[in-house]
Amino acid sequence: MKTILRNFFSVLRRFKAASVLNVLGLSIAFVAFMLIMMQVNYDYTFDCSHRNADAIFRVDIVHGSKGSQAIICRPFARAFTESSPHIKGGCLLNAWVGSPFFYVEQNGQRTGYRENAWEVTPGLLDVIHFDMLEGTAQALDEPGSVILPESMAKKIFGNETAVGKQLIAPNVEMNVQIIKGVYKDFPRNSALQNVIYVAMNPKENYDNWGNWNYFFFVRLDDPANKENVLDNFKSNFNAKEVFGNEFEWGGEESFDLRLTSLPDVHFLNNVDFDSMPKASRQTLLVLFSIAFVIIIIAGINFTNFSTALTPMRIKSINTQKVLGGSDNTLRCAMLVEAVAICLFSFILSLFIVKGMANTWLADMVSGELSLKANIPLLIGAGVLAALTGLLAGAYPASPQD
């Protein structure tokens, strides 16, 4: 082992320029690989963090060959939710997130805030699991109730409890909102945003078949019952009474229903009134391929650098052979050298990525650039770096030496 380490440090001293070029080239390649994979992982795992995500579906309206829409009216959603015992919960979310201004009174002083708020029906907490840090799953049952994400609660109230506090709107026409719960922040790759969730007025468009202004989600007992739920509803719902005697499910001039699982909504494109974040599976596949092509090219370049140095190292290699160095020891030394350079380059790339997290460069990636948030990915990249070193060092260390 002493011989291997001595040879390694000797090479670094003798071929400084080549070593620096190898390290820089590999580091940049690993940075590019990790950034691309962070984006790919962000999109492929979008909404997968929710409990029973595969059993949560958004109900969309399909207008035959004319396309589809993501918004539904309230009475239609209520009829669908009540249509089957396989549906364990249903909820509506306003199709647009608001940004109201409100005051909070503390120690006799009023402080103003403008934060995003999303009107929802209380059933949201039955469909989507909220990790409640304060309050319960019934926090939105009463009109005028709101729940806040942990980050916002700390921003407004510090270490004080938020439950029971009031959000006071300057507009006298709006009611005072009472905070009934605080939930743990959702990850960034979630359609459910870290906003104020406001209990919707129970009378709002309750029986209005003409107001199609809501996203509609249901949670099933088993994802396999999706088709059964759809067929049961279409068989028993008296659509002709609502939409007219000429109505036919799936007809060219009528509409049909589609259930899309929560993770798949992220990849569902060309849907009218769909404001949820989107991505393309084809684009992610291309990015995934590019990431590995970058590593392969970096490995080939590293191999070429190492091979090009071989003629200049012949004298040293022959001297070691004369002094009793075995071929296996020399080959092992070259492999260790290649792996060490790759691992050092990988470690340097981690510092580069960490430094990028606090700059404008972080805007290039939707995902979290924090190393702590990407530990599985970093472990995989580290293993890939070691494999790159082994493969890149295998050719120069072959019997041709």
Buried (B, 14 or more C-beta within 10 A) or exposed (E): EEBBEEBBEBBBEEBEEBBEBBBEBBBBBBBBBBBBBBBBBBBBBBBBBBEBBBBBBBBBBBBEEEEBBBBBBBBBBBBBBEBBEBBBBBBBBBBEBEEBEBBBEEEEEEEEBEBEBBBBBBBBBBBBBBEBBBBEBBBBBEBBBBBBBBEBBBEBBEEEEBBEBBBBBEEEEEEEBBBBBBBEBBBBBBBBBBBBBBBBEEEBBEEEEEBBBBBBBBBBBEBEBBEEBBEBBBEEBEBEEEBEEEBEBEEEEBBBBBBBBBBBBBBBEEBEBBEBBBBEEEEBEEBBEEBEEBBEEBBEBBBEBBBEBBEEBEEBBEEBBEEEBEEEBBBBBBBBBBBBBBBBBBEBBBEBBEEBBEEEBBEEBBBBBEBEBBEEBBEBBBEBBBBBBBBBBBBBBEEEB
